[in-house]
Amino acid sequence: MGKMFLESGDLVGVTFWLVSIAMIASTVFFLYEGAHVKKEWRLSLLVAGLVTLVAGVHYDYMRDFWVVEQTTPIVYRYIDWLITVPLLMIEFFLILKAVGAAVGTGSFLRLLVGTLVMLIFGYLGEAELMNVTLAFWIGMAGWGVIIYEIYAGAAGSAAKEASPAVASAFNYMRLIVLVGWAIYPIGYVWGYMLGGVDQGALNMVYNLADFVNKILFGLIIWHLAVSESGGAGHDNETA
Ligand SMILES: *C/C=C(C)/C=C/C=C(C)/C=C/C1=C(C)CCCC1(C)C
């Protein structure tokens, strides 16, 4: 029978715990800060807070699932990603909208299609509903569409013209999608494609990745919103 509570030797369980608390704390931070920046920036911080809120709730369930089952909470993990990844994609457009730069919906639709392909095939592979290697490469193609769109698409050039602060934040955000997101396929390969499935390694890698890609991503947006709202004294600026 599985354990009900976190054991001291359960290192993977501890990482689930830490990330669940970090997500909750980040949510409070982003929502609080969102009330104190100029109003054009509030929606961006609200969405950053929604990402960590949705993840925090899922991590609460995933942690318990891990503690009892000692195996991957695949369904919770993918439901979380299915909600949070599109919200992260929306952030690219919200920071442009905050400074009045318009980008067509075609670009967003391509990001959404890339996201769906990446996640649906990742799920099919992990749940062993299709060949793990084939699912991986189709998922990689979805991620490729996303990278192409943010590096070579219209949003990137709109960001360059918007303002130096927006251009710099956009740059860091897409670097997260390129480098921070690379942690997931590495975890997948490690967990499913190099011989036997190593559930512990897979989950520690995914937990670390979620921490970076949701919280650090939000902090970049927060930094942008605060500096565009007049810097450290931004709470005088509420209108
Ligand atoms: C907050 C959650 C995030 C940012 C999740 C991102 C997930 C990925 C970038 C997953 C990528 C994968 C591939 C590129 C290939 C197939 C396997 C996946 C689904 C792990």
The ligand as an SDF file (V2000), in Angstrom:
LIG
                    3D

 20 20  0  0  0  0  0  0  0  0999 V2000
    4.0680   25.4170  -17.8630 C   0  0  0  0  0  0  0  0  0  0  0  0
    4.2910   24.3140  -18.7120 C   0  0  0  0  0  0  0  0  0  0  0  0
    5.0570   24.3320  -19.8500 C   0  0  0  0  0  0  0  0  0  0  0  0
    5.7670   25.5600  -20.3070 C   0  0  0  0  0  0  0  0  0  0  0  0
    5.1500   23.0990  -20.5780 C   0  0  0  0  0  0  0  0  0  0  0  0
    5.8510   22.9260  -21.7040 C   0  0  0  0  0  0  0  0  0  0  0  0
    5.9440   21.6500  -22.3060 C   0  0  0  0  0  0  0  0  0  0  0  0
    6.7490   21.3400  -23.3660 C   0  0  0  0  0  0  0  0  0  0  0  0
    7.6220   22.3550  -24.0320 C   0  0  0  0  0  0  0  0  0  0  0  0
    6.7450   19.9590  -23.8480 C   0  0  0  0  0  0  0  0  0  0  0  0
    7.4720   19.5310  -24.8900 C   0  0  0  0  0  0  0  0  0  0  0  0
    7.5250   18.1820  -25.4860 C   0  0  0  0  0  0  0  0  0  0  0  0
    8.1240   18.0870  -26.7410 C   0  0  0  0  0  0  0  0  0  0  0  0
    8.7710   19.2580  -27.4120 C   0  0  0  0  0  0  0  0  0  0  0  0
    8.1810   16.7910  -27.5050 C   0  0  0  0  0  0  0  0  0  0  0  0
    7.2000   15.7740  -26.9960 C   0  0  0  0  0  0  0  0  0  0  0  0
    7.2550   15.6610  -25.5370 C   0  0  0  0  0  0  0  0  0  0  0  0
    6.9200   16.9600  -24.8070 C   0  0  0  0  0  0  0  0  0  0  0  0
    5.3950   17.0930  -24.7540 C   0  0  0  0  0  0  0  0  0  0  0  0
    7.4630   16.7880  -23.4070 C   0  0  0  0  0  0  0  0  0  0  0  0
  1  2  1  0
  2  3  2  0
  3  4  1  0
  3  5  1  0
  5  6  2  0
  6  7  1  0
  7  8  2  0
  8  9  1  0
  8 10  1  0
 10 11  2  0
 11 12  1  0
 12 13  2  0
 12 18  1  0
 13 14  1  0
 13 15  1  0
 15 16  1  0
 16 17  1  0
 17 18  1  0
 18 19  1  0
 18 20  1  0
M  END
$$$$
